[in-house]
Amino acid sequence: MWFFARDPIRDFPYELSPESPEGGGAPGPGLWALHRGKKKATGNAVSVFVYEAKPGEEEQTLVAKAAFKRLKTLRHPNILAYLDGLETDKCLHVVTEPVTPLGNYLKLKAETGGLSELEISWGLHQIVKALSFLVNDCSLIHNNVCTAAVFVDRAGEWKLGGLDYMYSAQGDSGEPPCKGIPDLERYDPPEMTDSSSKSVGEKWSADMWRLGCLIWEVFNGPLTRASSLRSLGKIPKSLVPHYCELVGANPRVRPNPSRFLQNCRAPGGFMCNSFVETNLFLEEIQIKEPAEKQKFFQELSKNLDSFPEDFCRHKILPQLLTAFEYGSAGAVILTPLFKVGKFLSAEEYQQKIIPVVVKMFSSTDRAMRIRLLQQMEQFIQYLDEPTVNSQIFPHVVHGFLDTNPAIREQTVKSMLLLAPKLNEQNLNVELMKHFARLQAKDDQGPIRCNTTVCLGKIGPHLSASTRHRVLTSAFSRATRDPFAPSRAAGVLGFAATHNLYSMNDCALKILPVLCTLTVDPEKTVRDQAFKAIRSFLAKLESVSEDPGQLEEMEKDVHRASSPRPGTSAASWAGWAVTGVSSLTSKLIRANPVATDSTPASDAPLRPLPEGPSAAALVPALAAAPAQVPPVTSGQWDTRGAGEDEEEEEAAEEGEGSADRWDDEDWGSLEVGSPSQKSTESDWSSWEAEGSWDQGWQESRPQKLPEGTKLASEYNWGGTETSEKADPFSALAPRLTASTQRNPDSWSTEASGDWGTEESWGTLESESRQAKAELARKKREERKRELEAKRAERKVAKGPMKLGARKLD
């Protein structure tokens, strides 16, 4: 029977890369060749140092085995981390964390502008700290400090390696080992090369000289001869005094590594900067107080822009995730977390950030929830539809019912981003129920306005049946809102979704509603109403003159919902200006809401970035009317005379208080200066951007051929026949049927789920004059009844005395 010896190399659990990026496996200025590899079981990247034993080099083999042993036993954050190893008669394999030699790293960075002083300062700090550990704590002399002995990991942190020629500083191991490699001997201090020199330094003197050589090479390139150290080159001025101490001829003057760090960390020193401070805090974050962590994370965000990208991805991000998972950092980590997330690939973002975001949405911390809503635009693209519908939307909708207006406002705004990813049930049923309740019952005018604007923006994503049932009724209700911007939002909502209505709806439902706004008390509302009326009339006139355009005009009416935003919303995105939080925040400050948890002031609101998907919804008007609770459709015509008088008084108060809106300092809640925001400029900004012209560009009639009659010349009541089929013949049912409808009843279009108390209001087709006459008659009748009752009581009982008790 034959027995075959097992090959240890074949059984080695790590696989070397066939192409080594670190020089193809050829030995550098040392004994080891560095290869890139991976673990066979997991595929994790590693670095493998390989030493090949050769005949006649027994002394070097002994040095390599000693270095192998040293690396296994030495553990320090700034020393190359040993993971695994293999020792045979023919070779040595040392597996470490994935690293790159400093020389190669400097060459790569030189192609993109070189290393910044921040990166170099922290790198040198790490190497000096490793030397301090070896000399002061272990009594070991490294004896090989140079660029070939320094390695850089994925985070850009420097690690000290090259332990081949290390020896004890206590003198019990005899003379230092002989290197025998000229490329390494040029880093030896002058007292070692000059046999006539009698000066004896401290145990760290030789390594500190070599540290000076390393500093010179980092700033000026490879060191060819020792005399070049006298030329400072590109060494920063703040580092020059300390560098000169390192390369001084007198070894006793060279400082201890720990004292060198203290000198460089002094105010104004080379290592006194935010990058080093951040790294030192991260090293001790586990023992820091919660208040210190909170302050650190709050200040971290503004510093991330100057930090290296690799450092943010591999050093800052893990600490942020750990702080959220096991600490009490809370909402304060969100801003730096999303800032670092920009450096990640889509796959990395899905693996590292999205699980944290999903978990955060289930938090009851109001500050956490409002910041998530504010910054949703930064991560919404990485969320898939199943995650949004099953894990995020059920938590987000709780914001619609929150007692804090700021939460409700941000929740409405977030629907612009979530709507394209919602399924049929969540979008067309659940979301519409919440929007109906907000528009009808919310006591904050800007939130009702936000709801109307948001509905107009997500209208193309709704199903055809939902659009037909909801949009006309919702925008019609908005036009009757006591808050002027809400009425303007209703008009502009009609304009934004013009392509979703049939010609029948335009003529019978929309135009009658818009016409009532031509006598609105607010001029801005009247102006928008006239524009919308002219545009709808232009569509109707165009179809009247050319019936063939009817199919083209109504092509989107029964179309399925849009797959993604940006189709119809892009042309009218300018009608809402940035700074939505400003007006709501003013109202919140003026009418604070008592809550049980953290108030919204703990989480300052920031306006979302500009754009059609995240533009702010409510303009910051310079003059805003007083807040009046919304009135349902059944209440508009039944108010008594006393209520009308109270409304007039409230309107007068609103005009007086409106003048004081811009006198207050609203801080950073507004995008621009409040004094520069007038009613006309804010609500007409969409026109200035050309959104109206773009939105209606296709529907305006072209120049008609000669001889063609206009709609105004059409024989509406005569017997003259037209050569073309009359497109309005299908509109025979006039408003007579609708005018007989009970004004307090809900329309049949709002049946089912929409017929409840929270449903969208029906479209009232009666004219404003008829409604006003009916209301006047009711008030007079009510007034006569009240006067009759008062007279009857006086006759029956006579005047009551002061203090008398009413017995009946």
N, C-alpha and C positions, 0 to 999 in steps of 0.2 A: 504494500500500500504506500502510495506516495502522499506526502504532506507538503503543501505549498505555504510558504510564509506570507502573511498578510502585508500588503504595502501600506505603510502609515500615511503616505502622501495621498493615496487614493481614498483612504478612509477619513481624511481630514475634512471636517464639516464645512470648510470654506472653499470657495472656488475663485481662482485668480482670473482676472480679466485678460483675454488674449492680447489686448493692446493696452499697455500701461501708459496713461497720460503723464506720468511723472518721469519721463525720460526713457521709456521702453525697457525698463528693468536694468539698465546699465548702472553700475555703482557710481555714486557721486563722490564728494569729498568726505567719504566715510566708508564703513564696512558694509552697510546694508543697502539693498536695492528696494525701492518702494513700489508696490503694485496696488492697483485698485482691485477690489474683490467684492464678493457678496456671500452671505450665509446661505447655504444650500436649502435649508429648511424654510426660511422665511423670506429670503431675497433681500434682506437688509444690507445696505452698503457698508463696507468696512475698508480699512487700509491694511495691507499685509506687508510687513518688512521681512525680506528674505536674505539670509546669509548663506552662501555656498562655500562649503569647506573645500580647500584645495591643498594638494600635497606641498609640503615645504612651508606652509603658513600656519604652523601649529600655534605660534604665539598670538596671531590675530584671532584664531579660533577661540583661544582661551579668553581673549578680551571680549569677543562677541557673546560667549556664554555668560561672562560676568555681567555684561549689559542686560542680557536676557533676564538674569536673576534680579538685578536691581529694578528693572521696570515692573516685574511682577510684585515686588514688595513695596514699592513707593506709591502712595496714593495721595494725590493733592489735586485740587481743581485746576491748577495752572500747569500741571505736568501731564504729558501725554498719557491717556487712559488705556491701560492694558485690558484686553477682553479675553484673549485666548492665545495659545501658543503650541508649537510642535518642535520637539528637539530630537534629532537623529544624528547618526554619525556623519552624515553627508551634508546636512543643512539644518538651519534654524528658521522657524517661522514665528513671527510675532504679529498677532492680530490686534489692531487698535481701532478706535473710532475713526470715521472717514476724515482724512486731513489732506492738506496740500502743503508742500514745502514753502516756506516764506519767500524764497527767491522766485519760485514760479508764480506765487500769488502777487508779488510786486510787479512782475512783468505783465500779468493779465490786467491788473488795475491800471498800469501805465497806459494801456491802450484806450482806456475810457476816462483819462484825466488824472489818474494816480490816486493814492490814498489821501484822505483828508487828515488834517492834524488831529481831529477828534479820534479817528480810528487809531492813529499811531500812538497817541497819548495813552489810550486804554491798553493797546497791545504791549507797549513797553511797561506799563504798570503791572501787567500780568507776569511778564518775564522777570521783573525785579522782585515781585512777590514770591515767585517760585525759587529764585536764588536765595532770598531771605529765609525761606523755609529750609532749604538744604543746608545753608551755612549756620544759621542760628538755632534751628531746632534739631537737625540731624547731624551736624558737624561733618558735613560732606562738601568736598570741592568738586564742582561740576567739571571744570578743566576743559570745556569744549563749547563755550558760548560763542555762537556765530550764526549766520543766516541759515546754514545747513542744519543746525540743531533746533530750529524753531519751525513749528508747523501751525497751520491755520485751519480751524474747523469750519463747518457750514455756517455758523453764526458770525464768522469773522473774528473769533477769539483766538489769541495766540497761546500755543502750548509749548512747553520746553521739553525737548527730547534729547537725542544724542548722548545717552548716558554711558557711552563706551569707555571713556577714559576717566570716569569718576573715581575718586579715592577719598580716604578718610582724612579729616583735618586734624586728627589727634596724633598723627605721626606714627601709628602702630603698624601701618601697611608699607613702610619704607618709602622709596622714591616714587614720584608720580609715574604712571605707565607711559612708555615711549610711544608716540603716535606714529612716527615713520611716514607721515603723509605731508608733503611740503605745503599743500593748500590749507592745512589746518595749523601748521606751525607758525604761519605768519601772524596769527592772532595772539601769540604768546607775548607777555609783557617784556620790556627790555631787561629787567633784572634776571630773567630766566635765560635769555640769549647771550647776555654779557657776563662772562665768567669772572671778570675783574670787579664787577659790582658787588659791594659788601652790604648794601642796604637790604634789610629784611623787613617785609611789610607784615600786615595782618593776614589772617587766614583767608580773608575775602578779597585781598588786594588783586590777585591775578584774575579772578573772575570779574571784578569790577572794571579792570582794564579791557577785558574782552567785551564787556557790556558797552564800553565806550566805542569799541570797534563796530559793534552791532548797530549802535545809534548812527554812526557815520554812514554805514552801508545802507541803512533804511532811507536816509535822506539823499545820499549822493551816489549810490550804486556800489558795485563790487570794489573792495579794497585791494589794490594791487601791491602796495608797499606801506610800511608803517609810517613813513615820513608824510604821507598824505593826510594823516590825522591832524596835522597842524593847520590845514586849510579847513575852515568851517563849512564852506559851501552853502548848502540850503538849510542848515540846522537853524531852527527858530531862535530868535533872540532870547525868549524866556527860558530856553533850555541851555543856552551857551554856557552860563556860569557853572552849572552842574556837570555839563559835559567836560569842561576843562578840568574839573576835579578828578574825573574818571581817568583821563589820559595823561595825568601829570606824571613826571618822571619819578617823583618821590612816592613809593608805594604806601607810606604811612598816611599820606594826605587823602588817599582814596577812601570815600565814606563807606560805612556799612550799608548793605542794601535797604535796611529798614529806615536809616537816616536819610538815604537818598530819596526814598518815597516821601518822607515828611517834608523835605526841602522842596520837592516838585509839587506837593499838594498845598503849599503855602499860598495865601492870596496873591493872585497874579502869576502863579507858577504855571508851568506847562501842563501839568495834570490837574489843574483846578478849573474844571469846566462841567457843563451839565451832563455830558456823556459819561464821564467818569463817575459823577455823583449818582446818576441813574443806575449804573452797573453795581456800584457799591451798595446801594439800597436794595437792589434785587438779590444780591448775595445774602442779605440779612433779613429779607422780607418776612421769613417765618417767625422771627422773634420781635417784629415791630408791633406797636400798638395799633388797634383799629383806626384811631384818629390819624395816626401817621400814614397808614395805608391810604385812607381816603384822600388826604392832602396830596400824596404822591401821585395817585391816579388822576386827580383833577389837573395837576400840572404836567402830567406826562404827555397829554395830547398835543400841546403847543410845541413840545420839543421833538416830536416824532419826525417832523419834516426835515430836520437836520441830521437825523440818525441814518446810518447805512441800511439799505433795504434788507440785506441778509440778516443783519442783527435784529431788525424788527420781526422778521418771519420766524427765526429760530430761537430767539432769546426772549423778546417781549411777549409774543403771542402765547407761548406756553405758560408764562407767568400770569397773564390775564385770564387764561382759561382755568388755571389752578385757583386763582383768587375768586373766581365766580363759583367754581365747583365746591371748594372746601372753605372759603373765607366768607366774609360778610361785606364784600366790596359793594354789591348792589348795582344800581344804575350808573354809578360813576365810571364803570369800566366800559360802558357802551361806546362812548366817543372814541377812545383809543382803540377799542376792539375793531370797529368798522374802519378806522383809518389804516390799521395794519392789514385788514382784510383786502384792501386794494392791491396789495403786493402778491396775493395768492392767485394761483390758477383756479379755474372753475372746479376742478376735481378736488383740490385742497380745500377750497371754500366749503364745498359740500361736506367734506369729512370733518372739518374742524369748527367752522363757524355756525353752520345751519343747525346742528343739534343743540347748541347753546341758545340760539335765537328761539327755537321752538320751545325750549324749556322756559325761557324768560317770559314768553307770552302767557304762561299759566301763573305767573307771579301776581300776587295781590298788591304789590308795592306800586302805588300810583306814579311815583317818580320813574320807576322802571317802565311802566306801561306807556306813559306819555312820551318818553324818549324813544322807545321802540317805534311808536307811531310816527314821530317826527323824522326818524332816520330810516323809515321803511324803504325809501327809494334806493338806498345803498345795497340792500340785500334782496329785494323782491325778485330780481332776475334769476337768482339762484334757487328760488323756491318752486318746487313742482306742484302741479294742481292737486294731487291727492293729499300732500302735506298741508296745503292751504285750506282745503275744505274740511279735513278731518282733525287737524291739530291746531290751526291758527284761527280760522274764522270763528269757531265756537267760543273762543276766549275774547276775540276782538269785539264781538257784538255786545258784550256786557258793557262796553263803553257807551253805547247808545242810551243806557239806563242809568249812567252814573250821575250822581248829584252835582258833580263838579262840571261847570260849563266848558272848561278847557279840555277835559277828557272827551266830552261829547263832540266838541268841534274837531279835535284831532282824529277822532274815530270816523267822522264823516269824510274828512279829507283823505284818510287812508283808503277809502273805498275806490278812489280813482285808480289806485295801483292794484288793489285786490280783485276788482270786478272782472278783468279779463281772465282770471284764473278760477273764478267761482263756477260751480256746477249749476244745473238748471234749478234745483230746489233752493239752494242758498241765494242765488242771484235774483230769480224771478218771484220767489215767494218770501223767504225770510227777510232779505234785505229790503224789499218793497214794503213789508209791514212796518219795519223800523222807520223807514223814510216817511211813511204816511203818518205815523205817530209824531215824529219830530216836526214835520211841517204843520201839523194841525194843533199840537199841544205844547210845544216847547216855548218857555217863557222868554227866551233870548232871541231877539230879532235876527242878529247875525247868524245864529245857528239855523234858523228857518231858511234864511237866505242861502247859507252854505248847502243845505239839503237840496234846494231847488237847482243851484248851479251844478252840484255833483250829479244830480239826476240827468241834467242836460248833457253832461260829459259822458256818462256811461250809457246813455240812451241807445247808441248803436249796438251795444252788447246784449241788450234785452231781447227776448224772443218777440216775434211779430205780434202774438196775441197780447203779451204784456205791454208792449209799446202802445198798441191800439187802446188798451183798457186804462193805462196809467198816465201816459205823457200829457194828453190834452187836459184831463181832469186836474193833474198836479199843477201844471203851469197856470191853469185858470184859477185855481185856488190861490196861487202865489200872487196873482194880480189883484186879489182882494185883501192882501195882507196889510195891516196898519203900518208896517215898517217899510218905508219907501224903497230902500235897496232890494227888498224881497219882491216888490212889484216890478221893479226894473229887471230883476233876475228872471221873473216869469216871462216877461216880454222877450228877453234875450234867449231864454230857453226855447221858446217857440222858433226864434230865428235860427238857433243852433241846430235844431232837429227838423228843419223845414222839409228835408227830403224824405221824412218818415211819415208824412201825412198825405192822404189822398186829396184830390181837388174838391171832393165833396166835403171833407172835414175842414179844409181851408176856408171854404165859403160859408158853411153853415155853423161851424163851431169856433174857429179861431178868429176870424175877422170880427164877428160880433163882440167877442171879449176884448180884442185890441181896440176897437172903436170906443169902448167905454173909458179907456185910459187916455183918450185925447183931451179929456177935461180933468185929468188928475191934478191935484194941488201941486205936485212936484214937477218942475219944468223938465228935469232930466228924464223922468218917466214918460212925460208927454213926447219928448223928442224921440226916445227909443220906440215909442208906440207908433209914431208917424212913419219912422223908417221901416218898421216891420210891416205896417199896413201897405206902404208903397211897394215893398218887395213881394208880398203875397199877391197883391193886385197885379203886379207885373207878370207873375207866374200864370194867374188866371187869364189875363189878357193874351198872353202868349199862346196858351192852349186854345183860347177862343178863336184866334186868328189862324192857327194851324193845329187842327185836332190831331194830327199825326204825332204831335209832341206829347200827347197824354201818356202814352205808354212809357216814354223815356222819363217823364217827370215822376211817374209813380213806380219806377223800377225798384226802388228801395223800400216801398211800403210793406210788402209781404216777404221781403228778403230775410233770411235767417240772420242771427246775431253775428256781428263782426268777430273774427278770430282774435284780433289784436288791436290795441289802440292806435290812433294816429291816422285813421282814414278820414272820418268826418270831423273829428274833434280838432284836427290840426288847423283847419281853416278858421276856427272861431276861438282858439285858445287865448287870443289877446283880449277878449272881452272881460276877463277877470284879471285884476292887477295883483302884484305881489304885496305881501304884508297883510295876509288875511287875519293873522292873530291880533293885529293892532286894535281893530274895532271891538272884537269880542273881549279882549283883555281890558279895554276901557270899561266896558259894561260890567265885567267881572269885578273890577276894582270898585266901581261905583255901587254894585249890588253883590257883595261877597256872599258866597254860599257856605254855610256851616257844614263841615264834613267830619267824619270820624277818623279818617286816616290822614296821611300827609297832604297838606294843601298843595295846590298847583304852583304856588310861589316857590316851593322848594325845587321845582323843576322848571326853570325858565324856558319859555317857548321861543323857538327859533323858526323863522319862516322857511318853508321848504324852498329848494332851488327852483329857479324859473324853468318853465317848460310846459308843454301841453299836458304831460302826465302828472306833474306835481305843482302846477301853478297855484298860487293862493286863490281862495274862492271869493271872499268878501272884501271889497275895496274899503280902505280906511277913509271914510267920508269925513269931510271937514264939518259938515252939519248933519247930525243924526237926530231923528225925532225921538221923543220919549218912548220908553218901552211900554207897549200895550199888549196884554195877553192875546194870543190869537183867538179868533172867533170862528167857529165852525159855520158851515154854509147855512145851517138852519137858524142862526142867530142874527144874521146880518140885517134882516128887515123887521125885527121884533123889538127893537130897543125903544124905551120910553123917552119922553121929552127930557126927563132929568138926566138920563144917560147921555143924550146928545150934548147937553150943557156941560156935563163933566168931561166929555171927550174934547169939546172946544177949549175948556180950561187947560186940559192936559196938553193939547196942541200948542197953546200959548206958552205953557211952561217949557215944552220941548224946544220952541224957537228961541227962548231965552237961554236955555242950557246949552243949545247947540253952539252958541257963540263962545262958550267956554271950553269946548273940546280941545281946541288947539292951544289954549293957555296952559294946559297941564303938560308936565314932562313925563312922557310915557317910556323913557329909557330906550332900551334896545329892542322893544317889541315891535317897532315899525321899521320898515326898510329905509325910508327916507325921512326927511325932516317933516314933522306934523304940520308946520306952518305952510309947507309947500303943497299940501294935499287938499285940493278943493273938490267939491262935489262934481263939478263939471269935468275936471281933468281926470278924476279917477274913473268915473263911469263912462267916459268917452275914449278911454285909452284903447279899447278894442277897435274903435273906428280908426284911431291914429295909426294903428299897426296894419290897417288894411284888411282886417279879418272879415269885415262885412262884405267888402268888394270881392274878396276871394270866395267867401261862402256862397254868394249869390251870383257868381260870375256866369255859371252855366245856365241859370234860370232867366236871365234877362233876355228879352226878345232882340233878335238881330234887326237890322234895318230892313223894313218890309218892302216888297216890290211895289212898283208904281201901280196905283189903282186899288190896292188892298185897303179894305175898310178897317178902321180901328174899332175897338169895343164900344167906344162912346158913340160911334155912328151906326151901331147895330140896331136894327128895327126890332126892338124887344117886344112890342105889342101889336105890330102890324101883321098883314097877311102876306107880305113879300117873302118869298122863299129864297133860301140860300143854295148856292150850287153845292156846297159841302155839307156834310152831315153836321147837325148842331150838337157840339159836345156837351152842352148844358141840358139837353133834353132828358138826361137821366137824373137830373136834379129836380124833378117835378115836386117831390114832397118839400114843402116850404116850412117855415118856422111855425105854422099854425098849430101843428100837433105838439110841438115842444112848448109853445107858450101856454097850452092848457095843462101842462104838467104841474103837479103840486110843488111849490118852491122848497118845501121842507123835506121832500122825499129824495132818496138816492136813485140815480139813473140805473136802468137795467144793465148798463155797461159795467157797473161796479158791483155786479151780483156776486154771490159766492163769498170768497174770502174778503172781497173788497166792499161788502155791504155792511160791515160792522161799524162800530162807533169810530174806529181809527182809520176808516177807509178814505181814499181820495174823494174830495168833494165833487159833486156832479157839476156838469157844465150848465150854468143858468143861461138860457137863451133869451130871457125877457130883456127888453131894453132898459137902460138906466132910468129913463123917464117914467116908465110904468112902475118900476120898483119904488122909485121915490114917491110917486103918488100913493101907492099902496101903503107905504110906511107912514106917510103923513096922515092918511085916514085912520090907521091903527092908533097912532099917537093921540089924535084928537078924540077918538072913541075912548081910549084908556083915560085920558084926562077928564072927560065928562063923567066917567064911572067913579073916579077918585073924588071929584068934587061932590057928586051925589052922596057918596058914603060919608064924607066929612059932614055935610049938612045934616044928614040923617042922625049921626051920632050927637051933634050939638043939640038938636031938637029933643032927642030922647033923654039925655043925661044932663045937659047944661054944662057950664064950665066947671072943670075939676079944680079943687083947691090945692094949694102947694102942700105936698106931703101926703095927700089923700091916697089911699090904697085902692087899686082897681080890683073889684071883687069878682067881676064876671070874667 
